[in-house]
Amino acid sequence: MKVLYFTRGFTPHDRRFLEALAGTPHSIDYLPLLGRLSKGVQAELPENVTAHAALLGANRLSWHRFPEAVREFRSRVDQINPDLVHAGPIHLSASIAAMAGFHPLVTMSWGSDLLWETRKPWIALVARFVLRRSDAFVGDCQAVKQAAIRFGMHEDRIVLFPWGTDLNHFTPGGGEKVRADLGWEDDFILLSTRSFEPIYGVDLIVKGFIRTAPEQRALKLLLLGEGSQRSVFENWLDAAGLASRAHFAGAVSREMLPDYYRSADLYLSGSYSDGSSVSLLEAMACGTPALVSDIPGNREWVQPGENGWWFRTGDVASLSDGVLHALEERSRLEDVGKKARRLVEQRADWNENFPKLIEAYEIAVEHQQGVTG
């Protein structure tokens, strides 16, 4: 079967899906919606994946360009001639495939497209349109599944699996070099790996640190990633006199990422919307206890007091209290981390979960045959 993988751009998640798909008997074509197909992206693609220039050259898709995008998608489909299209996020790539009328169509949610973006009425309408025209749907958690059903997807054509993580790459133990390089060998390190954008709530983490750190000299804050709010966070920390106790590590390579998780005493995520957060699963796989926002996607993985803790979403005081509680429970953190690792071994092994995607392809083909037969 020839599969066209149609996505927004090229993220680490896209790379993982394409690498896994390249190992199947199917022929895989990759079509990004936006941007340009740089040499760096081409170098990261598996050799047996056929890459195509982006549908649109812009970095953003405005509503008035949808007709152009649909026409161009139809043209590309005529050239590529796929047997199946795998498309997501729902309000971007999947909506264009659905408007173009292509079948069989497998729609994949990226979590926030259904759980967060659909707060906007027009995106909710788009989601309903797309899901009612999808032959199969792929999601990563129960919250996403229930949202898909609400927007009109038939439950029998939903395939659910956590995107999970590579348990051979993200493992416990180590992290001493990162601590030593920072001069934080004996400190209590808080780690955030989310992008500095409002949806991910990194501002809560910075505010919580500023609230807690003055009375807790052992606390240090390690921030990975980049984003539009970085300068704001730097200014906050500088004004609070805490700039020397926080470190912005920037974008970290996949090879180095496990060492950062292992160096931390507590992983933090203030996200307002997530499915099964891959960052959370990576931290858990490395045996790092987590303190995360109380949202449905996180509740599927973190059991308070067992393998981590929740704090009230959007509540800086609750986050700060959670950090203090973890400090008080410092002697238990190793055991909490072991339980976190055990859970992801049971439920979040990428190599075990990925084959369920092929099940979605089979459902889509069978459904379309039933419709046209």
One Martini backbone bead per residue (centre of mass of N, CA, C, O) as a GRO file, in nm:
protein
  373
    1MET     BB    1   0.098   0.035   0.021
    2LYS     BB    2   0.032   0.379  -0.040
    3VAL     BB    3   0.150   0.640   0.176
    4LEU     BB    4   0.033   0.959   0.284
    5TYR     BB    5   0.215   1.186   0.483
    6PHE     BB    6   0.023   1.455   0.628
    7THR     BB    7   0.167   1.753   0.757
    8ARG     BB    8   0.275   2.046   0.881
    9GLY     BB    9   0.584   1.934   0.919
   10PHE     BB   10   0.887   1.884   1.132
   11THR     BB   11   0.894   1.677   1.394
   12PRO     BB   12   0.981   1.446   1.619
   13HIS     BB   13   0.715   1.292   1.567
   14ASP     BB   14   0.742   1.262   1.265
   15ARG     BB   15   1.004   1.108   1.265
   16ARG     BB   16   0.899   0.861   1.418
   17PHE     BB   17   0.677   0.779   1.220
   18LEU     BB   18   0.857   0.752   0.965
   19GLU     BB   19   1.052   0.542   1.073
   20ALA     BB   20   0.834   0.328   1.128
   21LEU     BB   21   0.704   0.318   0.844
   22ALA     BB   22   0.971   0.235   0.695
   23GLY     BB   23   0.946  -0.065   0.842
   24THR     BB   24   0.731  -0.128   0.648
   25PRO     BB   25   0.574  -0.253   0.353
   26HIS     BB   26   0.521   0.031   0.289
   27SER     BB   27   0.476   0.313   0.098
   28ILE     BB   28   0.637   0.638   0.165
   29ASP     BB   29   0.498   0.964   0.182
   30TYR     BB   30   0.606   1.311   0.231
   31LEU     BB   31   0.386   1.594   0.334
   32PRO     BB   32   0.410   1.918   0.385
   33LEU     BB   33   0.241   2.215   0.438
   34LEU     BB   34   0.483   2.384   0.558
   35GLY     BB   35   0.745   2.548   0.431
   36ARG     BB   36   1.061   2.378   0.397
   37LEU     BB   37   1.283   2.142   0.246
   38SER     BB   38   1.542   2.091   0.406
   39LYS     BB   39   1.846   1.945   0.445
   40GLY     BB   40   1.801   1.864   0.738
   41VAL     BB   41   1.540   1.708   0.696
   42GLN     BB   42   1.640   1.511   0.476
   43ALA     BB   43   1.860   1.381   0.665
   44GLU     BB   44   1.628   1.261   0.874
   45LEU     BB   45   1.521   1.088   0.663
   46PRO     BB   46   1.442   0.812   0.544
   47GLU     BB   47   1.541   0.666   0.253
   48ASN     BB   48   1.235   0.524   0.197
   49VAL     BB   49   1.134   0.824   0.191
   50THR     BB   50   0.923   1.033   0.010
   51ALA     BB   51   0.982   1.365  -0.059
   52HIS     BB   52   0.800   1.678  -0.049
   53ALA     BB   53   0.709   1.968  -0.113
   54ALA     BB   54   0.548   2.202   0.017
   55LEU     BB   55   0.236   2.314  -0.027
   56LEU     BB   56   0.328   2.565   0.143
   57GLY     BB   57   0.563   2.828   0.206
   58ALA     BB   58   0.453   2.908   0.454
   59ASN     BB   59   0.422   2.928   0.822
   60ARG     BB   60   0.116   2.998   0.766
   61LEU     BB   61  -0.247   2.942   0.788
   62SER     BB   62  -0.486   3.103   0.633
   63TRP     BB   63  -0.816   3.096   0.556
   64HIS     BB   64  -0.784   3.215   0.252
   65ARG     BB   65  -0.585   2.950   0.168
   66PHE     BB   66  -0.755   2.691   0.149
   67PRO     BB   67  -0.834   2.667  -0.150
   68GLU     BB   68  -0.542   2.646  -0.249
   69ALA     BB   69  -0.466   2.395  -0.080
   70VAL     BB   70  -0.674   2.204  -0.203
   71ARG     BB   71  -0.582   2.221  -0.498
   72GLU     BB   72  -0.288   2.129  -0.443
   73PHE     BB   73  -0.355   1.858  -0.318
   74ARG     BB   74  -0.491   1.733  -0.562
   75SER     BB   75  -0.241   1.752  -0.740
   76ARG     BB   76  -0.055   1.575  -0.565
   77VAL     BB   77  -0.229   1.321  -0.567
   78ASP     BB   78  -0.210   1.276  -0.871
   79GLN     BB   79   0.101   1.232  -0.861
   80ILE     BB   80   0.130   1.015  -0.624
   81ASN     BB   81  -0.099   0.801  -0.582
   82PRO     BB   82  -0.247   0.708  -0.326
   83ASP     BB   83  -0.416   0.475  -0.108
   84LEU     BB   84  -0.345   0.666   0.149
   85VAL     BB   85  -0.427   0.906   0.408
   86HIS     BB   86  -0.220   1.064   0.660
   87ALA     BB   87  -0.365   1.311   0.885
   88GLY     BB   88  -0.220   1.605   1.053
   89PRO     BB   89  -0.385   1.804   1.195
   90ILE     BB   90  -0.717   1.862   1.188
   91HIS     BB   91  -0.715   2.193   1.123
   92LEU     BB   92  -0.519   2.126   0.885
   93SER     BB   93  -0.435   1.878   0.704
   94ALA     BB   94  -0.703   1.718   0.741
   95SER     BB   95  -0.892   1.937   0.626
   96ILE     BB   96  -0.778   1.934   0.338
   97ALA     BB   97  -0.830   1.636   0.274
   98ALA     BB   98  -1.136   1.652   0.325
   99MET     BB   99  -1.201   1.880   0.117
  100ALA     BB  100  -1.082   1.702  -0.125
  101GLY     BB  101  -1.214   1.400  -0.087
  102PHE     BB  102  -1.034   1.188   0.037
  103HIS     BB  103  -0.995   0.822  -0.012
  104PRO     BB  104  -0.862   0.700   0.242
  105LEU     BB  105  -0.891   0.851   0.578
  106VAL     BB  106  -0.645   0.926   0.825
  107THR     BB  107  -0.690   1.068   1.137
  108MET     BB  108  -0.466   1.270   1.345
  109SER     BB  109  -0.420   1.354   1.661
  110TRP     BB  110  -0.235   1.614   1.868
  111GLY     BB  111  -0.456   1.688   2.099
  112SER     BB  112  -0.492   2.012   2.092
  113ASP     BB  113  -0.684   2.022   1.848
  114LEU     BB  114  -0.925   1.903   2.036
  115LEU     BB  115  -0.866   2.020   2.344
  116TRP     BB  116  -0.816   2.344   2.250
  117GLU     BB  117  -0.885   2.468   1.963
  118THR     BB  118  -1.209   2.402   1.993
  119ARG     BB  119  -1.286   2.668   2.145
  120LYS     BB  120  -1.313   2.753   1.865
  121PRO     BB  121  -1.584   2.750   1.671
  122TRP     BB  122  -1.453   2.704   1.385
  123ILE     BB  123  -1.282   2.455   1.471
  124ALA     BB  124  -1.516   2.280   1.560
  125LEU     BB  125  -1.639   2.265   1.276
  126VAL     BB  126  -1.397   2.136   1.140
  127ALA     BB  127  -1.383   1.881   1.311
  128ARG     BB  128  -1.660   1.774   1.233
  129PHE     BB  129  -1.608   1.754   0.932
  130VAL     BB  130  -1.360   1.566   0.937
  131LEU     BB  131  -1.468   1.321   1.110
  132ARG     BB  132  -1.716   1.260   0.912
  133ARG     BB  133  -1.473   1.202   0.672
  134SER     BB  134  -1.344   0.970   0.825
  135ASP     BB  135  -1.230   0.631   0.829
  136ALA     BB  136  -1.013   0.704   1.055
  137PHE     BB  137  -0.881   0.719   1.399
  138VAL     BB  138  -0.610   0.880   1.585
  139GLY     BB  139  -0.508   0.838   1.928
  140ASP     BB  140  -0.351   0.888   2.279
  141CYS     BB  141  -0.630   0.920   2.449
  142GLN     BB  142  -0.928   0.939   2.611
  143ALA     BB  143  -0.981   1.241   2.572
  144VAL     BB  144  -0.958   1.229   2.262
  145LYS     BB  145  -1.173   1.020   2.209
  146GLN     BB  146  -1.417   1.174   2.331
  147ALA     BB  147  -1.390   1.416   2.142
  148ALA     BB  148  -1.431   1.266   1.876
  149ILE     BB  149  -1.715   1.169   1.937
  150ARG     BB  150  -1.843   1.452   1.976
  151PHE     BB  151  -1.747   1.521   1.659
  152GLY     BB  152  -1.846   1.229   1.498
  153MET     BB  153  -1.688   0.978   1.565
  154HIS     BB  154  -1.669   0.650   1.526
  155GLU     BB  155  -1.578   0.423   1.761
  156ASP     BB  156  -1.501   0.174   1.564
  157ARG     BB  157  -1.277   0.394   1.416
  158ILE     BB  158  -1.092   0.388   1.675
  159VAL     BB  159  -0.742   0.437   1.752
  160LEU     BB  160  -0.559   0.366   2.052
  161PHE     BB  161  -0.232   0.520   2.134
  162PRO     BB  162   0.048   0.575   2.278
  163TRP     BB  163   0.333   0.714   2.163
  164GLY     BB  164   0.551   0.722   2.353
  165THR     BB  165   0.873   0.553   2.400
  166ASP     BB  166   1.218   0.492   2.414
  167LEU     BB  167   1.331   0.256   2.645
  168ASN     BB  168   1.642   0.249   2.545
  169HIS     BB  169   1.698   0.566   2.568
  170PHE     BB  170   1.498   0.607   2.814
  171THR     BB  171   1.680   0.595   3.114
  172PRO     BB  172   1.801   0.532   3.399
  173GLY     BB  173   2.056   0.703   3.506
  174GLY     BB  174   2.254   0.952   3.576
  175GLY     BB  175   2.337   1.314   3.523
  176GLU     BB  176   2.605   1.422   3.653
  177LYS     BB  177   2.724   1.607   3.433
  178VAL     BB  178   2.513   1.827   3.433
  179ARG     BB  179   2.546   1.905   3.728
  180ALA     BB  180   2.849   1.969   3.712
  181ASP     BB  181   2.842   2.187   3.487
  182LEU     BB  182   2.646   2.370   3.682
  183GLY     BB  183   2.708   2.329   3.996
  184TRP     BB  184   2.449   2.112   4.107
  185GLU     BB  185   2.505   1.848   4.280
  186ASP     BB  186   2.330   1.938   4.570
  187ASP     BB  187   2.070   2.001   4.430
  188PHE     BB  188   1.729   2.096   4.341
  189ILE     BB  189   1.597   1.998   4.034
  190LEU     BB  190   1.411   2.172   3.798
  191LEU     BB  191   1.217   2.058   3.508
  192SER     BB  192   1.180   2.193   3.171
  193THR     BB  193   1.067   2.101   2.812
  194ARG     BB  194   0.888   2.321   2.715
  195SER     BB  195   0.765   2.546   2.531
  196PHE     BB  196   0.756   2.913   2.514
  197GLU     BB  197   0.425   2.885   2.543
  198PRO     BB  198   0.119   2.937   2.673
  199ILE     BB  199   0.000   2.638   2.664
  200TYR     BB  200   0.252   2.520   2.857
  201GLY     BB  201   0.301   2.686   3.133
  202VAL     BB  202   0.594   2.807   3.201
  203ASP     BB  203   0.515   3.055   3.367
  204LEU     BB  204   0.435   2.896   3.622
  205ILE     BB  205   0.715   2.784   3.683
  206VAL     BB  206   0.862   3.050   3.718
  207LYS     BB  207   0.675   3.164   3.937
  208GLY     BB  208   0.710   2.929   4.136
  209PHE     BB  209   1.011   2.968   4.174
  210ILE     BB  210   1.003   3.263   4.275
  211ARG     BB  211   0.826   3.187   4.527
  212THR     BB  212   1.025   2.949   4.652
  213ALA     BB  213   1.345   2.999   4.638
  214PRO     BB  214   1.421   3.206   4.870
  215GLU     BB  215   1.364   2.962   5.099
  216GLN     BB  216   1.518   2.758   4.879
  217ARG     BB  217   1.847   2.715   4.811
  218ALA     BB  218   1.841   2.432   4.644
  219LEU     BB  219   1.696   2.557   4.418
  220LYS     BB  220   1.664   2.474   4.067
  221LEU     BB  221   1.642   2.585   3.714
  222LEU     BB  222   1.560   2.389   3.417
  223LEU     BB  223   1.551   2.506   3.073
  224LEU     BB  224   1.406   2.385   2.786
  225GLY     BB  225   1.414   2.543   2.496
  226GLU     BB  226   1.184   2.753   2.314
  227GLY     BB  227   1.039   3.091   2.260
  228SER     BB  228   0.846   3.384   2.291
  229GLN     BB  229   0.896   3.396   2.631
  230ARG     BB  230   1.194   3.412   2.716
  231SER     BB  231   1.249   3.713   2.787
  232VAL     BB  232   1.040   3.724   3.010
  233PHE     BB  233   1.171   3.516   3.200
  234GLU     BB  234   1.443   3.655   3.229
  235ASN     BB  235   1.329   3.912   3.359
  236TRP     BB  236   1.201   3.786   3.608
  237LEU     BB  237   1.458   3.656   3.726
  238ASP     BB  238   1.623   3.913   3.745
  239ALA     BB  239   1.424   4.078   3.929
  240ALA     BB  240   1.445   3.837   4.159
  241GLY     BB  241   1.752   3.735   4.178
  242LEU     BB  242   1.756   3.427   3.994
  243ALA     BB  243   1.943   3.386   3.742
  244SER     BB  244   2.174   3.198   3.879
  245ARG     BB  245   1.932   2.959   3.935
  246ALA     BB  246   1.909   2.958   3.620
  247HIS     BB  247   1.876   2.753   3.310
  248PHE     BB  248   1.924   2.794   2.958
  249ALA     BB  249   1.963   2.529   2.719
  250GLY     BB  250   1.774   2.497   2.499
  251ALA     BB  251   1.827   2.302   2.241
  252VAL     BB  252   1.817   1.949   2.262
  253SER     BB  253   1.931   1.667   2.186
  254ARG     BB  254   1.834   1.345   2.180
  255GLU     BB  255   2.097   1.229   2.299
  256MET     BB  256   2.095   1.433   2.562
  257LEU     BB  257   1.813   1.429   2.703
  258PRO     BB  258   1.833   1.205   2.924
  259ASP     BB  259   2.040   1.358   3.105
  260TYR     BB  260   1.839   1.579   3.193
  261TYR     BB  261   1.633   1.404   3.329
  262ARG     BB  262   1.839   1.265   3.530
  263SER     BB  263   1.929   1.541   3.675
  264ALA     BB  264   1.652   1.549   3.794
  265ASP     BB  265   1.414   1.561   4.063
  266LEU     BB  266   1.189   1.737   3.891
  267TYR     BB  267   0.918   1.732   3.682
  268LEU     BB  268   0.762   1.996   3.482
  269SER     BB  269   0.403   2.072   3.400
  270GLY     BB  270   0.169   2.347   3.285
  271SER     BB  271  -0.022   2.244   3.092
  272TYR     BB  272  -0.346   2.298   2.934
  273SER     BB  273  -0.268   2.082   2.698
  274ASP     BB  274  -0.301   1.718   2.658
  275GLY     BB  275  -0.230   1.423   2.604
  276SER     BB  276   0.018   1.210   2.574
  277SER     BB  277   0.294   1.318   2.698
  278VAL     BB  278   0.610   1.271   2.589
  279SER     BB  279   0.772   1.421   2.802
  280LEU     BB  280   0.656   1.272   3.041
  281LEU     BB  281   0.739   0.984   2.947
  282GLU     BB  282   1.040   1.039   2.942
  283ALA     BB  283   1.074   1.105   3.238
  284MET     BB  284   0.961   0.836   3.348
  285ALA     BB  285   1.168   0.654   3.198
  286CYS     BB  286   1.407   0.805   3.377
  287GLY     BB  287   1.291   0.826   3.682
  288THR     BB  288   1.123   1.101   3.696
  289PRO     BB  289   0.950   1.284   3.878
  290ALA     BB  290   0.612   1.434   3.867
  291LEU     BB  291   0.475   1.772   3.817
  292VAL     BB  292   0.137   1.828   3.713
  293SER     BB  293  -0.121   1.914   3.555
  294ASP     BB  294  -0.482   1.889   3.596
  295ILE     BB  295  -0.528   1.687   3.333
  296PRO     BB  296  -0.646   1.427   3.159
  297GLY     BB  297  -0.378   1.327   3.029
  298ASN     BB  298  -0.218   1.314   3.304
  299ARG     BB  299  -0.416   1.126   3.470
  300GLU     BB  300  -0.335   0.863   3.300
  301TRP     BB  301  -0.024   0.862   3.446
  302VAL     BB  302  -0.069   1.014   3.723
  303GLN     BB  303  -0.028   0.911   4.065
  304PRO     BB  304  -0.071   1.044   4.348
  305GLY     BB  305   0.208   0.938   4.546
  306GLU     BB  306   0.338   0.728   4.342
  307ASN     BB  307   0.454   0.873   4.036
  308GLY     BB  308   0.347   1.158   4.149
  309TRP     BB  309   0.194   1.487   4.069
  310TRP     BB  310  -0.045   1.738   4.118
  311PHE     BB  311  -0.176   2.052   3.996
  312ARG     BB  312  -0.348   2.324   3.961
  313THR     BB  313  -0.453   2.463   3.693
  314GLY     BB  314  -0.298   2.781   3.685
  315ASP     BB  315  -0.160   2.739   3.986
  316VAL     BB  316   0.103   2.862   4.152
  317ALA     BB  317   0.058   2.777   4.448
  318SER     BB  318   0.021   2.474   4.388
  319LEU     BB  319   0.296   2.431   4.264
  320SER     BB  320   0.464   2.525   4.504
  321ASP     BB  321   0.354   2.312   4.701
  322GLY     BB  322   0.456   2.069   4.533
  323VAL     BB  323   0.754   2.128   4.560
  324LEU     BB  324   0.767   2.119   4.870
  325HIS     BB  325   0.669   1.829   4.894
  326ALA     BB  326   0.903   1.700   4.737
  327LEU     BB  327   1.119   1.796   4.931
  328GLU     BB  328   1.003   1.638   5.175
  329GLU     BB  329   1.014   1.361   4.976
  330ARG     BB  330   1.311   1.299   4.888
  331SER     BB  331   1.345   0.998   4.998
  332ARG     BB  332   1.109   0.894   4.776
  333LEU     BB  333   1.190   0.955   4.475
  334GLU     BB  334   1.310   0.691   4.378
  335ASP     BB  335   1.047   0.525   4.406
  336VAL     BB  336   0.871   0.701   4.226
  337GLY     BB  337   1.048   0.661   3.970
  338LYS     BB  338   1.015   0.354   3.947
  339LYS     BB  339   0.706   0.361   3.904
  340ALA     BB  340   0.716   0.524   3.645
  341ARG     BB  341   0.880   0.325   3.478
  342ARG     BB  342   0.688   0.084   3.504
  343LEU     BB  343   0.447   0.210   3.353
  344VAL     BB  344   0.584   0.259   3.074
  345GLU     BB  345   0.654  -0.035   3.026
  346GLN     BB  346   0.347  -0.123   3.014
  347ARG     BB  347   0.222   0.143   2.812
  348ALA     BB  348   0.491   0.320   2.653
  349ASP     BB  349   0.589   0.142   2.412
  350TRP     BB  350   0.654   0.223   2.099
  351ASN     BB  351   0.711  -0.060   1.969
  352GLU     BB  352   0.432  -0.176   2.072
  353ASN     BB  353   0.224   0.057   1.969
  354PHE     BB  354   0.257   0.125   1.663
  355PRO     BB  355   0.101  -0.114   1.509
  356LYS     BB  356  -0.186   0.024   1.548
  357LEU     BB  357  -0.176   0.200   1.295
  358ILE     BB  358  -0.226  -0.028   1.090
  359GLU     BB  359  -0.510  -0.080   1.190
  360ALA     BB  360  -0.622   0.191   1.087
  361TYR     BB  361  -0.572   0.139   0.790
  362GLU     BB  362  -0.754  -0.111   0.768
  363ILE     BB  363  -1.016   0.028   0.854
  364ALA     BB  364  -1.024   0.240   0.628
  365VAL     BB  365  -1.031   0.050   0.386
  366GLU     BB  366  -1.281  -0.111   0.472
  367HIS     BB  367  -1.477   0.126   0.490
  368GLN     BB  368  -1.450   0.224   0.193
  369GLN     BB  369  -1.540  -0.041   0.065
  370GLY     BB  370  -1.825  -0.030   0.193
  371VAL     BB  371  -1.914   0.239   0.062
  372THR     BB  372  -1.842   0.157  -0.251
  373GLY     BB  373  -1.972  -0.151  -0.248
   0.00000   0.00000   0.00000
